[in-house]
Amino acid sequence: MSVAFVKEESAETAAETVLPDRPISPHPNLVTETGLKALEQQLQSARDAYEAANAIDDINERRRQVAGPARDIRYFAERVHSAQLMPAPASANIVSFGGTVRFGREDGREQAYRIVGEDEADPKAGTISYASPVARALIGKSVGDLVTVGNQELEIITIS
C-alpha cells in the first residue's frame, strides 16, 4: 500500500513533536518581585497555549502545536519552583542585586543597569543578570570604585 494512504506519522513529524528542554542555568535562580511575576505570567501563557493546541482536531497538527508550549511549561514551572525572591536593596551605598548602578567606561560612555535575575535580564531595556561578568565585578562595590571587566576599566558613578 502506498504511504499516501497510511495514517502513520513520518519520522519528521514525530521529531517535531519532541522538542529538547530549554537549558536551566546552573546558577541560583535569584529573582526580583517583578521577575517572579513575569515567570508566573509566562507559565500561565504557556499553559493557555497548551490548552489551545490541545483543542486542534488533527492529531499530528495537535502534537506539533503542543510541543512548544509543553516545553515552555516544563521550563517555567521549574523556574517558578526554584525562584528565590530577593528583597529590595537595603541601601544605595553598595551595588547589590535589584539595585541600579551607573558606571563610566574608559571611552567616556556612561551606562546604567539594574541587576536582576537571569530570566528577566534584558540589556537593551537596562537590566543585566547578576551572573553576568559586569554585574559580578560590580556587586559589593561603592561609588568611585574601579573594576576591571575583560580589558576595560569601569568606574561606579551612582548607585540607586
N, C-alpha and C positions, 0 to 999 in steps of 0.2 A: 504494500500500500504506500502511496506517496505521502511524504511528510506533510504536504499541504492539507491532508485530510485527518491528520492525527492531532489531538488536543493535548500535546505534551509541550512542556517548556523546553526551549532551546537552552544550551549551556550559557549563552549570552544573557538570556532573560533571567536565569537562575542567579547569575553573578550580579545582576543589577539589584537583586532583592536582598543581598547580604553585603552591607557596607561595613568597612572596618571601623572600629570605635575611634572616636576623637581622642587624641592623646591627652592624658591627665598629667599635669605638671607634678614634678617630684617635690616642689616647694609647698610649705603650709599654705592652705587656702585662706589667707587673710583677706577680709572684705570690709568695706565701709558699709554704713547703713544703706546708702544708695546702691552700692554694688550688690548687696544681698537682695534688695527689692528687685533689681534688674535680673538677677539669676532666677528668682522665683517667677518673674514675669515671662522670661524666656522658656522656663519649664512649662508654664501654663500654655504658652503659644505652641510649643512642640506637642503637647497633649491635644490641643484643639486641632492642629494639622493632622495628627494621627487619627483622630476620630473622623475628620472629614475624609481622609483617604480610605478609611475602612468602609465608608458608605458607597464606594465605587463598586459597580456590579461585576465588571470583568475581573476575574481573579488575578490574571497576570498583571493587568494595569494596577490593581489594588496593591499587589506585592511590591511593584516598583514604587508606587506613591507612598507606601507606608515605610519603606526602608529609611529614608532620610529622617522623618520625624521620630521613628523608633530609636535611631542612633542618637538623636538630639535629646530624647527623653532620658536615655541612659547617662549621657554626659551631664546634663543639667541636674538630674536627680543626685548624682554623685557630688557635683559641685555644691549644691544646696546642703546636702548632708554633711559634707566636710568643711563647710564655711565656718570660719572663726571670726565672729563680729568683733571688730576692734573699736575701742572708744575713740571719740574725737580727741585730737591732741590737747593735752592739759595746758600746754604753754607754747608760746611762739618764740621761745629762746633757743630751741634746738630743732633741727629738721627731724621730723618723725612721720610715721605712717598717718595718712589722712591730711597732712599739712601741705601747704603750698610754699614752694621755695623759688625765689628769683635769683638767678646767677648770671654772671657775666663770663663771656668766653674771651680768650686771648685776642681774637679778631675784632673785639668791640661789640659783638652781638650780645643782647640780653635775652634770656629765655626764662619762662616761669612754668612750672609744672606742679600739679597736685600729685602726691604719691599715693597710689591706690593699689587694689588687688589686681591680679593678673587678668581676670576676665573683664574688668572694667577699664583697663588701660587703653587709651587712645591718644597717642602723642599729638595728632592733628587737633584734637579737642582740648589739649592742655593737661592730659593725665598720663602718667607713666607708672609702670609696675614697680612695686617695691623690690622686686627681684632683678630689675634691670641694672646694668653696670653703673649708670649715672646715679640712680636712686641709692644703690648700695654704698657708693662713695660719699653721698651727701648726708645720709641718715646719721644722726648723732653729732653733726657739726653745727656751728653757730655762725651768725653774721660776721663777715670778714674772713672766715676760714677759707683756705685754698685747698682744693682737692684735685688730684690728677686722675683723669679718665682717659685711657688709651694714651695718646701723646698730647693731650690737651689739658691745660690747667683751667679750672673753673673757680671763680670767687663768688661766695654767697653774699648776695646784696640784701635781701629781705626774706623773712620767714613769716608766714601768716597761717 
